[in-house]
Amino acid sequence: MEWIRLWSAAALAAGFAASSPQAEVLIGSAAPLTGQMSWHGEQHQRGVELAVAELNAARGVFGETVKVVTADDYCNGEQALAAAKKLVADGVVAVVGHSCSGAAIPASAAYEEAGIVMISNTATNPKLTDQGFRHIFRMVARDTLQGEMAAAYLAERWADGRVAILHDGEAYGQGLAEVTKTELNRRGVAEALYDQITPGLADYAETLAQLEAAGIDVLFYGGYQPEAALLIRQARERGSDLQMVGSDALFTEYFWHVAGPAAVGVRFVSMADARTKDEAAPIVAKFRAEGYEPEGLTLYSYATVQAWAQAVEKAGTVEPKAVAQALHSQKFETVLGRIGFDDRGDVYGYEPFTWYVWQEGDYAPVADLGD
């Protein structure tokens, strides 16, 4: 499928909607552009910018140019709320983001109150779409599925072992840890340790000593990749053979850059690698031609813009209420495949999560390794 077909409907719609060719349609792009999670923001921004550039090359929406207004949420709830209020004041009609659950959840209330569509590209905490908001959507699956998959693997592989579950206290990490614990217990396995760490530290010797004292065989970590990478690297430096199981936060080369060879063998549940999809091939080629590898959430951000643009075309307007109704009721052709959103705003239409394992400098689907 060529990328131009994905945008053609929006371009054709120019014939039935009168507008000034000099006008602009503003959409927000909210992500952590600075701080420890800025790698996340770069992937987010790359996906949004290329999608908007190609949309504009196909005459934008109704002949109007789409302009991206960026906001830095620092992957933080308070800053996300401030960023959301700024985007509302700027007059955006939709927002791509926020990426972190802890940012997306508080920001969503501001967008709902203002009647602005928000489509998060990677926020997985169920609370985001359990609030009953009509303008809030997500492009990825919920942590309930991730937690179920992690718990099933832990229960099967380490039923007689000592399992620890740690989290960082953030909306994403803690929520995922809680689901995993509940599902693990439901399968008849009791964790030997359940605790919270302090994110942002440079040394987790105290935590690792606690794991060693408890005789932990495997650690499930709910949280972002900086802490996960430090935990497994420092465990290996202590001579520990602790096994680690993680989540979609480990779905980036940043994890390897910090953990190094200690990452080898770490398994994680993650959203599917969109680079392998036939629909994404032309866009992957464009990114690579620019010297950029579209890993992680890059293509999910691209798909989010695609879904919004097609919803605008189907609604016949950029007015958020009508666009939200179209998002809830229609299907959209994206680099992830043909997708839709259910009544809550959760995405459906593609395989949401799969198992990966880190090898030397890269990760691969577990099935590809015959394991």
Contacts in CASP RR format, 6 or more apart in sequence:
PFRMAT RR
TARGET T0000
AUTHOR 0000-0000-0000
METHOD contacts of the structure
MODEL  1
MEWIRLWSAAALAAGFAASSPQAEVLIGSAAPLTGQMSWHGEQHQRGVEL
AVAELNAARGVFGETVKVVTADDYCNGEQALAAAKKLVADGVVAVVGHSC
SGAAIPASAAYEEAGIVMISNTATNPKLTDQGFRHIFRMVARDTLQGEMA
AAYLAERWADGRVAILHDGEAYGQGLAEVTKTELNRRGVAEALYDQITPG
LADYAETLAQLEAAGIDVLFYGGYQPEAALLIRQARERGSDLQMVGSDAL
FTEYFWHVAGPAAVGVRFVSMADARTKDEAAPIVAKFRAEGYEPEGLTLY
SYATVQAWAQAVEKAGTVEPKAVAQALHSQKFETVLGRIGFDDRGDVYGY
EPFTWYVWQEGDYAPVADLGD
1 278 0 8 1.000
1 279 0 8 1.000
1 282 0 8 1.000
1 333 0 8 1.000
2 282 0 8 1.000
3 54 0 8 1.000
3 282 0 8 1.000
3 283 0 8 1.000
3 286 0 8 1.000
4 58 0 8 1.000
5 333 0 8 1.000
6 306 0 8 1.000
6 310 0 8 1.000
6 333 0 8 1.000
6 334 0 8 1.000
6 335 0 8 1.000
7 54 0 8 1.000
7 55 0 8 1.000
7 57 0 8 1.000
7 58 0 8 1.000
7 60 0 8 1.000
7 306 0 8 1.000
7 309 0 8 1.000
8 58 0 8 1.000
9 310 0 8 1.000
9 313 0 8 1.000
9 314 0 8 1.000
10 55 0 8 1.000
10 58 0 8 1.000
10 59 0 8 1.000
10 60 0 8 1.000
10 61 0 8 1.000
10 62 0 8 1.000
10 309 0 8 1.000
10 310 0 8 1.000
10 312 0 8 1.000
10 313 0 8 1.000
11 58 0 8 1.000
11 59 0 8 1.000
11 60 0 8 1.000
11 63 0 8 1.000
12 313 0 8 1.000
13 61 0 8 1.000
13 62 0 8 1.000
13 312 0 8 1.000
13 313 0 8 1.000
13 316 0 8 1.000
14 59 0 8 1.000
14 62 0 8 1.000
14 63 0 8 1.000
15 62 0 8 1.000
16 316 0 8 1.000
17 62 0 8 1.000
17 63 0 8 1.000
17 316 0 8 1.000
17 317 0 8 1.000
19 62 0 8 1.000
19 63 0 8 1.000
19 64 0 8 1.000
20 64 0 8 1.000
21 63 0 8 1.000
21 64 0 8 1.000
23 64 0 8 1.000
23 65 0 8 1.000
24 64 0 8 1.000
24 65 0 8 1.000
24 66 0 8 1.000
24 67 0 8 1.000
25 60 0 8 1.000
25 61 0 8 1.000
25 64 0 8 1.000
25 65 0 8 1.000
25 66 0 8 1.000
25 67 0 8 1.000
25 93 0 8 1.000
25 318 0 8 1.000
26 66 0 8 1.000
26 67 0 8 1.000
26 69 0 8 1.000
26 90 0 8 1.000
26 91 0 8 1.000
26 92 0 8 1.000
26 93 0 8 1.000
27 52 0 8 1.000
27 66 0 8 1.000
27 67 0 8 1.000
27 68 0 8 1.000
27 69 0 8 1.000
27 92 0 8 1.000
27 93 0 8 1.000
27 94 0 8 1.000
27 95 0 8 1.000
27 96 0 8 1.000
27 305 0 8 1.000
27 308 0 8 1.000
28 68 0 8 1.000
28 69 0 8 1.000
28 70 0 8 1.000
28 71 0 8 1.000
28 87 0 8 1.000
28 90 0 8 1.000
28 92 0 8 1.000
28 94 0 8 1.000
28 95 0 8 1.000
28 96 0 8 1.000
29 44 0 8 1.000
29 45 0 8 1.000
29 48 0 8 1.000
29 68 0 8 1.000
29 69 0 8 1.000
29 70 0 8 1.000
29 71 0 8 1.000
29 95 0 8 1.000
29 96 0 8 1.000
29 97 0 8 1.000
30 70 0 8 1.000
30 71 0 8 1.000
30 72 0 8 1.000
30 73 0 8 1.000
30 80 0 8 1.000
30 83 0 8 1.000
30 84 0 8 1.000
30 87 0 8 1.000
30 95 0 8 1.000
30 96 0 8 1.000
30 97 0 8 1.000
30 98 0 8 1.000
30 99 0 8 1.000
30 103 0 8 1.000
30 107 0 8 1.000
31 40 0 8 1.000
31 41 0 8 1.000
31 44 0 8 1.000
31 45 0 8 1.000
31 72 0 8 1.000
31 73 0 8 1.000
31 97 0 8 1.000
31 98 0 8 1.000
31 99 0 8 1.000
32 38 0 8 1.000
32 40 0 8 1.000
32 41 0 8 1.000
32 72 0 8 1.000
32 73 0 8 1.000
32 74 0 8 1.000
32 75 0 8 1.000
32 76 0 8 1.000
32 99 0 8 1.000
32 100 0 8 1.000
32 103 0 8 1.000
33 41 0 8 1.000
33 42 0 8 1.000
33 45 0 8 1.000
33 70 0 8 1.000
33 72 0 8 1.000
33 74 0 8 1.000
34 72 0 8 1.000
34 74 0 8 1.000
35 74 0 8 1.000
35 75 0 8 1.000
36 75 0 8 1.000
36 200 0 8 1.000
36 224 0 8 1.000
36 226 0 8 1.000
37 74 0 8 1.000
37 75 0 8 1.000
37 99 0 8 1.000
37 100 0 8 1.000
37 224 0 8 1.000
39 252 0 8 1.000
39 254 0 8 1.000
40 75 0 8 1.000
40 99 0 8 1.000
40 100 0 8 1.000
40 252 0 8 1.000
40 297 0 8 1.000
41 99 0 8 1.000
43 252 0 8 1.000
43 294 0 8 1.000
43 295 0 8 1.000
43 296 0 8 1.000
43 297 0 8 1.000
43 298 0 8 1.000
43 301 0 8 1.000
44 96 0 8 1.000
44 97 0 8 1.000
44 99 0 8 1.000
44 121 0 8 1.000
44 297 0 8 1.000
44 298 0 8 1.000
44 301 0 8 1.000
45 70 0 8 1.000
45 301 0 8 1.000
46 287 0 8 1.000
46 292 0 8 1.000
46 294 0 8 1.000
46 298 0 8 1.000
46 301 0 8 1.000
47 294 0 8 1.000
47 298 0 8 1.000
47 299 0 8 1.000
47 301 0 8 1.000
47 302 0 8 1.000
47 305 0 8 1.000
48 68 0 8 1.000
48 96 0 8 1.000
48 301 0 8 1.000
48 302 0 8 1.000
48 304 0 8 1.000
48 305 0 8 1.000
49 68 0 8 1.000
50 283 0 8 1.000
50 286 0 8 1.000
50 287 0 8 1.000
50 302 0 8 1.000
51 301 0 8 1.000
51 302 0 8 1.000
51 303 0 8 1.000
51 304 0 8 1.000
51 305 0 8 1.000
51 306 0 8 1.000
52 66 0 8 1.000
52 67 0 8 1.000
52 68 0 8 1.000
52 305 0 8 1.000
55 61 0 8 1.000
55 66 0 8 1.000
55 305 0 8 1.000
55 309 0 8 1.000
56 65 0 8 1.000
56 66 0 8 1.000
60 66 0 8 1.000
60 309 0 8 1.000
61 309 0 8 1.000
61 312 0 8 1.000
61 313 0 8 1.000
61 318 0 8 1.000
62 312 0 8 1.000
62 316 0 8 1.000
62 318 0 8 1.000
66 309 0 8 1.000
69 87 0 8 1.000
69 90 0 8 1.000
69 92 0 8 1.000
71 83 0 8 1.000
71 84 0 8 1.000
71 86 0 8 1.000
71 87 0 8 1.000
72 79 0 8 1.000
72 83 0 8 1.000
73 79 0 8 1.000
73 80 0 8 1.000
73 83 0 8 1.000
73 84 0 8 1.000
73 98 0 8 1.000
73 100 0 8 1.000
73 103 0 8 1.000
73 107 0 8 1.000
74 80 0 8 1.000
74 103 0 8 1.000
75 99 0 8 1.000
75 100 0 8 1.000
75 102 0 8 1.000
75 103 0 8 1.000
75 224 0 8 1.000
76 100 0 8 1.000
76 102 0 8 1.000
76 103 0 8 1.000
77 102 0 8 1.000
77 103 0 8 1.000
77 105 0 8 1.000
77 106 0 8 1.000
77 107 0 8 1.000
78 106 0 8 1.000
79 103 0 8 1.000
80 98 0 8 1.000
80 100 0 8 1.000
80 102 0 8 1.000
80 103 0 8 1.000
80 104 0 8 1.000
80 106 0 8 1.000
80 107 0 8 1.000
81 106 0 8 1.000
81 107 0 8 1.000
81 109 0 8 1.000
81 110 0 8 1.000
83 98 0 8 1.000
83 107 0 8 1.000
84 95 0 8 1.000
84 106 0 8 1.000
84 107 0 8 1.000
84 110 0 8 1.000
84 111 0 8 1.000
85 110 0 8 1.000
87 95 0 8 1.000
87 116 0 8 1.000
88 110 0 8 1.000
88 111 0 8 1.000
88 114 0 8 1.000
88 116 0 8 1.000
92 116 0 8 1.000
93 116 0 8 1.000
93 117 0 8 1.000
93 318 0 8 1.000
93 319 0 8 1.000
93 320 0 8 1.000
93 323 0 8 1.000
94 116 0 8 1.000
94 117 0 8 1.000
94 118 0 8 1.000
94 119 0 8 1.000
94 308 0 8 1.000
94 318 0 8 1.000
94 320 0 8 1.000
94 323 0 8 1.000
95 107 0 8 1.000
95 111 0 8 1.000
95 116 0 8 1.000
95 117 0 8 1.000
95 118 0 8 1.000
95 119 0 8 1.000
96 119 0 8 1.000
96 121 0 8 1.000
96 301 0 8 1.000
96 304 0 8 1.000
96 305 0 8 1.000
96 308 0 8 1.000
97 104 0 8 1.000
97 118 0 8 1.000
97 119 0 8 1.000
97 120 0 8 1.000
97 121 0 8 1.000
97 123 0 8 1.000
97 301 0 8 1.000
97 304 0 8 1.000
98 104 0 8 1.000
98 107 0 8 1.000
98 118 0 8 1.000
98 120 0 8 1.000
98 123 0 8 1.000
99 120 0 8 1.000
99 121 0 8 1.000
99 122 0 8 1.000
99 123 0 8 1.000
99 297 0 8 1.000
100 122 0 8 1.000
100 123 0 8 1.000
100 170 0 8 1.000
100 171 0 8 1.000
100 172 0 8 1.000
101 123 0 8 1.000
101 124 0 8 1.000
101 125 0 8 1.000
101 127 0 8 1.000
101 128 0 8 1.000
101 170 0 8 1.000
101 171 0 8 1.000
101 172 0 8 1.000
101 173 0 8 1.000
102 123 0 8 1.000
102 125 0 8 1.000
102 170 0 8 1.000
102 171 0 8 1.000
102 172 0 8 1.000
103 123 0 8 1.000
104 118 0 8 1.000
104 120 0 8 1.000
104 123 0 8 1.000
104 125 0 8 1.000
104 128 0 8 1.000
104 138 0 8 1.000
105 123 0 8 1.000
105 125 0 8 1.000
105 127 0 8 1.000
105 128 0 8 1.000
105 131 0 8 1.000
105 171 0 8 1.000
107 118 0 8 1.000
108 118 0 8 1.000
108 128 0 8 1.000
108 131 0 8 1.000
108 133 0 8 1.000
108 136 0 8 1.000
109 131 0 8 1.000
109 133 0 8 1.000
111 117 0 8 1.000
111 118 0 8 1.000
111 135 0 8 1.000
111 136 0 8 1.000
112 118 0 8 1.000
112 131 0 8 1.000
112 133 0 8 1.000
112 134 0 8 1.000
112 135 0 8 1.000
112 136 0 8 1.000
115 135 0 8 1.000
115 320 0 8 1.000
115 321 0 8 1.000
116 135 0 8 1.000
116 320 0 8 1.000
117 135 0 8 1.000
117 137 0 8 1.000
117 308 0 8 1.000
117 320 0 8 1.000
117 323 0 8 1.000
117 324 0 8 1.000
117 327 0 8 1.000
118 135 0 8 1.000
118 136 0 8 1.000
118 137 0 8 1.000
119 137 0 8 1.000
119 138 0 8 1.000
119 139 0 8 1.000
119 304 0 8 1.000
119 307 0 8 1.000
119 308 0 8 1.000
119 327 0 8 1.000
120 128 0 8 1.000
120 136 0 8 1.000
120 137 0 8 1.000
120 138 0 8 1.000
120 139 0 8 1.000
120 140 0 8 1.000
121 138 0 8 1.000
121 139 0 8 1.000
121 140 0 8 1.000
121 297 0 8 1.000
121 300 0 8 1.000
121 301 0 8 1.000
121 303 0 8 1.000
121 304 0 8 1.000
122 139 0 8 1.000
122 140 0 8 1.000
122 248 0 8 1.000
122 271 0 8 1.000
122 297 0 8 1.000
122 300 0 8 1.000
123 138 0 8 1.000
123 140 0 8 1.000
123 172 0 8 1.000
124 138 0 8 1.000
124 140 0 8 1.000
124 141 0 8 1.000
124 142 0 8 1.000
124 143 0 8 1.000
124 146 0 8 1.000
124 172 0 8 1.000
124 176 0 8 1.000
124 248 0 8 1.000
125 142 0 8 1.000
125 143 0 8 1.000
125 171 0 8 1.000
125 172 0 8 1.000
125 175 0 8 1.000
125 176 0 8 1.000
126 142 0 8 1.000
126 143 0 8 1.000
126 144 0 8 1.000
127 171 0 8 1.000
128 136 0 8 1.000
128 138 0 8 1.000
129 136 0 8 1.000
129 137 0 8 1.000
129 138 0 8 1.000
129 142 0 8 1.000
129 344 0 8 1.000
129 345 0 8 1.000
129 346 0 8 1.000
130 344 0 8 1.000
132 344 0 8 1.000
134 324 0 8 1.000
134 328 0 8 1.000
135 320 0 8 1.000
135 321 0 8 1.000
135 324 0 8 1.000
136 345 0 8 1.000
137 324 0 8 1.000
137 327 0 8 1.000
137 341 0 8 1.000
137 345 0 8 1.000
137 346 0 8 1.000
137 347 0 8 1.000
138 345 0 8 1.000
138 346 0 8 1.000
138 347 0 8 1.000
139 300 0 8 1.000
139 303 0 8 1.000
139 304 0 8 1.000
139 307 0 8 1.000
139 336 0 8 1.000
139 339 0 8 1.000
139 347 0 8 1.000
140 248 0 8 1.000
140 271 0 8 1.000
140 300 0 8 1.000
140 347 0 8 1.000
140 352 0 8 1.000
141 271 0 8 1.000
141 346 0 8 1.000
141 347 0 8 1.000
141 352 0 8 1.000
141 353 0 8 1.000
142 346 0 8 1.000
143 172 0 8 1.000
143 175 0 8 1.000
143 176 0 8 1.000
143 179 0 8 1.000
143 247 0 8 1.000
144 179 0 8 1.000
145 352 0 8 1.000
145 353 0 8 1.000
146 176 0 8 1.000
146 179 0 8 1.000
146 180 0 8 1.000
146 247 0 8 1.000
146 248 0 8 1.000
146 269 0 8 1.000
146 353 0 8 1.000
147 176 0 8 1.000
147 179 0 8 1.000
147 180 0 8 1.000
147 183 0 8 1.000
147 247 0 8 1.000
147 269 0 8 1.000
148 179 0 8 1.000
148 183 0 8 1.000
149 269 0 8 1.000
149 353 0 8 1.000
149 355 0 8 1.000
150 180 0 8 1.000
150 183 0 8 1.000
150 220 0 8 1.000
150 245 0 8 1.000
150 246 0 8 1.000
150 247 0 8 1.000
150 269 0 8 1.000
151 179 0 8 1.000
151 180 0 8 1.000
151 181 0 8 1.000
151 182 0 8 1.000
151 183 0 8 1.000
151 184 0 8 1.000
151 186 0 8 1.000
151 187 0 8 1.000
152 183 0 8 1.000
152 187 0 8 1.000
153 245 0 8 1.000
153 267 0 8 1.000
153 355 0 8 1.000
154 163 0 8 1.000
154 180 0 8 1.000
154 184 0 8 1.000
154 189 0 8 1.000
154 218 0 8 1.000
154 220 0 8 1.000
154 245 0 8 1.000
155 184 0 8 1.000
155 187 0 8 1.000
155 188 0 8 1.000
155 189 0 8 1.000
157 218 0 8 1.000
158 189 0 8 1.000
158 217 0 8 1.000
158 218 0 8 1.000
159 189 0 8 1.000
161 192 0 8 1.000
161 217 0 8 1.000
161 218 0 8 1.000
162 192 0 8 1.000
162 193 0 8 1.000
162 214 0 8 1.000
162 215 0 8 1.000
162 216 0 8 1.000
162 217 0 8 1.000
162 218 0 8 1.000
163 184 0 8 1.000
163 189 0 8 1.000
163 191 0 8 1.000
163 192 0 8 1.000
163 193 0 8 1.000
163 216 0 8 1.000
163 217 0 8 1.000
163 218 0 8 1.000
163 219 0 8 1.000
163 220 0 8 1.000
164 191 0 8 1.000
164 192 0 8 1.000
164 193 0 8 1.000
164 194 0 8 1.000
164 195 0 8 1.000
164 211 0 8 1.000
164 214 0 8 1.000
164 216 0 8 1.000
164 218 0 8 1.000
164 219 0 8 1.000
164 220 0 8 1.000
165 177 0 8 1.000
165 180 0 8 1.000
165 181 0 8 1.000
165 184 0 8 1.000
165 191 0 8 1.000
165 193 0 8 1.000
165 194 0 8 1.000
165 195 0 8 1.000
165 219 0 8 1.000
165 220 0 8 1.000
165 222 0 8 1.000
166 177 0 8 1.000
166 193 0 8 1.000
166 194 0 8 1.000
166 195 0 8 1.000
166 196 0 8 1.000
166 197 0 8 1.000
166 207 0 8 1.000
166 219 0 8 1.000
166 220 0 8 1.000
166 221 0 8 1.000
166 222 0 8 1.000
166 231 0 8 1.000
167 173 0 8 1.000
167 174 0 8 1.000
167 175 0 8 1.000
167 176 0 8 1.000
167 177 0 8 1.000
167 178 0 8 1.000
167 196 0 8 1.000
167 197 0 8 1.000
167 221 0 8 1.000
167 222 0 8 1.000
167 223 0 8 1.000
168 174 0 8 1.000
168 196 0 8 1.000
168 197 0 8 1.000
168 198 0 8 1.000
168 199 0 8 1.000
168 222 0 8 1.000
168 223 0 8 1.000
168 224 0 8 1.000
168 227 0 8 1.000
169 196 0 8 1.000
169 199 0 8 1.000
170 199 0 8 1.000
170 223 0 8 1.000
170 224 0 8 1.000
172 222 0 8 1.000
172 223 0 8 1.000
172 224 0 8 1.000
172 249 0 8 1.000
173 222 0 8 1.000
173 223 0 8 1.000
173 224 0 8 1.000
173 247 0 8 1.000
174 196 0 8 1.000
174 222 0 8 1.000
175 222 0 8 1.000
176 222 0 8 1.000
176 223 0 8 1.000
176 247 0 8 1.000
177 194 0 8 1.000
177 220 0 8 1.000
177 222 0 8 1.000
177 223 0 8 1.000
180 220 0 8 1.000
180 222 0 8 1.000
181 191 0 8 1.000
181 194 0 8 1.000
184 190 0 8 1.000
184 191 0 8 1.000
185 191 0 8 1.000
192 214 0 8 1.000
192 215 0 8 1.000
192 216 0 8 1.000
193 210 0 8 1.000
193 211 0 8 1.000
193 214 0 8 1.000
193 216 0 8 1.000
195 207 0 8 1.000
195 210 0 8 1.000
197 204 0 8 1.000
197 207 0 8 1.000
197 227 0 8 1.000
197 231 0 8 1.000
199 223 0 8 1.000
199 224 0 8 1.000
199 226 0 8 1.000
199 227 0 8 1.000
200 226 0 8 1.000
200 227 0 8 1.000
201 227 0 8 1.000
201 230 0 8 1.000
202 230 0 8 1.000
203 230 0 8 1.000
203 234 0 8 1.000
204 227 0 8 1.000
204 230 0 8 1.000
204 231 0 8 1.000
204 234 0 8 1.000
205 234 0 8 1.000
205 238 0 8 1.000
207 231 0 8 1.000
208 231 0 8 1.000
208 234 0 8 1.000
208 235 0 8 1.000
208 238 0 8 1.000
208 240 0 8 1.000
208 242 0 8 1.000
211 219 0 8 1.000
211 235 0 8 1.000
211 240 0 8 1.000
211 242 0 8 1.000
212 238 0 8 1.000
212 240 0 8 1.000
216 242 0 8 1.000
217 242 0 8 1.000
217 243 0 8 1.000
218 242 0 8 1.000
218 243 0 8 1.000
218 244 0 8 1.000
218 245 0 8 1.000
219 231 0 8 1.000
219 242 0 8 1.000
219 243 0 8 1.000
219 244 0 8 1.000
219 245 0 8 1.000
220 244 0 8 1.000
220 245 0 8 1.000
220 246 0 8 1.000
221 227 0 8 1.000
221 228 0 8 1.000
221 231 0 8 1.000
221 244 0 8 1.000
221 245 0 8 1.000
221 246 0 8 1.000
221 247 0 8 1.000
222 228 0 8 1.000
222 246 0 8 1.000
222 247 0 8 1.000
222 249 0 8 1.000
223 247 0 8 1.000
223 249 0 8 1.000
224 249 0 8 1.000
225 249 0 8 1.000
225 250 0 8 1.000
225 252 0 8 1.000
225 254 0 8 1.000
225 255 0 8 1.000
225 258 0 8 1.000
226 254 0 8 1.000
226 258 0 8 1.000
228 244 0 8 1.000
228 246 0 8 1.000
228 249 0 8 1.000
228 250 0 8 1.000
228 255 0 8 1.000
228 259 0 8 1.000
229 254 0 8 1.000
229 255 0 8 1.000
229 257 0 8 1.000
229 258 0 8 1.000
229 259 0 8 1.000
229 260 0 8 1.000
229 263 0 8 1.000
230 258 0 8 1.000
230 259 0 8 1.000
231 244 0 8 1.000
232 242 0 8 1.000
232 244 0 8 1.000
232 259 0 8 1.000
232 262 0 8 1.000
232 263 0 8 1.000
232 266 0 8 1.000
233 258 0 8 1.000
233 259 0 8 1.000
233 260 0 8 1.000
233 262 0 8 1.000
233 263 0 8 1.000
235 242 0 8 1.000
235 244 0 8 1.000
235 262 0 8 1.000
236 261 0 8 1.000
236 262 0 8 1.000
237 262 0 8 1.000
244 266 0 8 1.000
244 267 0 8 1.000
245 266 0 8 1.000
245 267 0 8 1.000
245 268 0 8 1.000
246 266 0 8 1.000
246 267 0 8 1.000
246 268 0 8 1.000
246 269 0 8 1.000
247 268 0 8 1.000
247 269 0 8 1.000
247 270 0 8 1.000
248 268 0 8 1.000
248 269 0 8 1.000
248 270 0 8 1.000
248 271 0 8 1.000
248 353 0 8 1.000
249 255 0 8 1.000
249 268 0 8 1.000
250 266 0 8 1.000
250 268 0 8 1.000
250 270 0 8 1.000
250 356 0 8 1.000
250 358 0 8 1.000
250 363 0 8 1.000
251 268 0 8 1.000
251 270 0 8 1.000
251 271 0 8 1.000
251 273 0 8 1.000
251 295 0 8 1.000
251 296 0 8 1.000
251 356 0 8 1.000
251 363 0 8 1.000
252 295 0 8 1.000
252 296 0 8 1.000
253 293 0 8 1.000
253 295 0 8 1.000
253 361 0 8 1.000
253 362 0 8 1.000
255 263 0 8 1.000
255 266 0 8 1.000
255 358 0 8 1.000
256 263 0 8 1.000
256 358 0 8 1.000
256 361 0 8 1.000
256 362 0 8 1.000
259 266 0 8 1.000
259 358 0 8 1.000
260 361 0 8 1.000
261 360 0 8 1.000
263 358 0 8 1.000
263 361 0 8 1.000
264 358 0 8 1.000
264 359 0 8 1.000
264 360 0 8 1.000
265 357 0 8 1.000
265 358 0 8 1.000
265 359 0 8 1.000
266 357 0 8 1.000
266 358 0 8 1.000
267 355 0 8 1.000
267 356 0 8 1.000
267 357 0 8 1.000
267 358 0 8 1.000
267 366 0 8 1.000
268 355 0 8 1.000
268 356 0 8 1.000
268 357 0 8 1.000
268 358 0 8 1.000
268 363 0 8 1.000
269 353 0 8 1.000
269 354 0 8 1.000
269 355 0 8 1.000
269 356 0 8 1.000
270 353 0 8 1.000
270 354 0 8 1.000
270 356 0 8 1.000
271 296 0 8 1.000
271 297 0 8 1.000
271 300 0 8 1.000
271 352 0 8 1.000
271 353 0 8 1.000
272 350 0 8 1.000
272 351 0 8 1.000
272 352 0 8 1.000
272 353 0 8 1.000
272 354 0 8 1.000
273 295 0 8 1.000
273 296 0 8 1.000
273 356 0 8 1.000
273 365 0 8 1.000
274 280 0 8 1.000
274 294 0 8 1.000
274 296 0 8 1.000
274 299 0 8 1.000
274 300 0 8 1.000
274 303 0 8 1.000
274 335 0 8 1.000
274 336 0 8 1.000
275 284 0 8 1.000
275 294 0 8 1.000
275 295 0 8 1.000
275 299 0 8 1.000
277 335 0 8 1.000
277 336 0 8 1.000
277 337 0 8 1.000
279 333 0 8 1.000
279 334 0 8 1.000
279 335 0 8 1.000
279 336 0 8 1.000
279 337 0 8 1.000
280 299 0 8 1.000
280 335 0 8 1.000
280 336 0 8 1.000
283 294 0 8 1.000
283 299 0 8 1.000
283 302 0 8 1.000
283 335 0 8 1.000
284 294 0 8 1.000
284 299 0 8 1.000
287 293 0 8 1.000
287 294 0 8 1.000
287 298 0 8 1.000
288 294 0 8 1.000
294 302 0 8 1.000
299 335 0 8 1.000
299 336 0 8 1.000
300 336 0 8 1.000
302 334 0 8 1.000
302 335 0 8 1.000
303 334 0 8 1.000
303 335 0 8 1.000
303 336 0 8 1.000
303 339 0 8 1.000
306 332 0 8 1.000
306 333 0 8 1.000
306 334 0 8 1.000
306 335 0 8 1.000
307 327 0 8 1.000
307 332 0 8 1.000
307 334 0 8 1.000
307 339 0 8 1.000
307 340 0 8 1.000
307 341 0 8 1.000
308 323 0 8 1.000
308 327 0 8 1.000
310 330 0 8 1.000
310 332 0 8 1.000
310 333 0 8 1.000
311 323 0 8 1.000
311 326 0 8 1.000
311 327 0 8 1.000
311 330 0 8 1.000
311 332 0 8 1.000
312 318 0 8 1.000
312 323 0 8 1.000
312 326 0 8 1.000
314 326 0 8 1.000
314 330 0 8 1.000
315 322 0 8 1.000
315 323 0 8 1.000
315 325 0 8 1.000
315 326 0 8 1.000
316 322 0 8 1.000
317 323 0 8 1.000
327 340 0 8 1.000
327 341 0 8 1.000
327 345 0 8 1.000
328 341 0 8 1.000
328 342 0 8 1.000
328 343 0 8 1.000
328 345 0 8 1.000
330 340 0 8 1.000
331 338 0 8 1.000
331 339 0 8 1.000
331 340 0 8 1.000
332 338 0 8 1.000
332 339 0 8 1.000
332 340 0 8 1.000
336 350 0 8 1.000
337 349 0 8 1.000
337 350 0 8 1.000
338 349 0 8 1.000
339 347 0 8 1.000
339 348 0 8 1.000
339 349 0 8 1.000
339 350 0 8 1.000
340 347 0 8 1.000
340 348 0 8 1.000
340 349 0 8 1.000
341 347 0 8 1.000
341 348 0 8 1.000
342 348 0 8 1.000
354 365 0 8 1.000
354 366 0 8 1.000
354 367 0 8 1.000
355 365 0 8 1.000
355 366 0 8 1.000
355 367 0 8 1.000
356 363 0 8 1.000
356 364 0 8 1.000
356 365 0 8 1.000
356 366 0 8 1.000
357 363 0 8 1.000
357 364 0 8 1.000
357 366 0 8 1.000
357 369 0 8 1.000
357 371 0 8 1.000
END
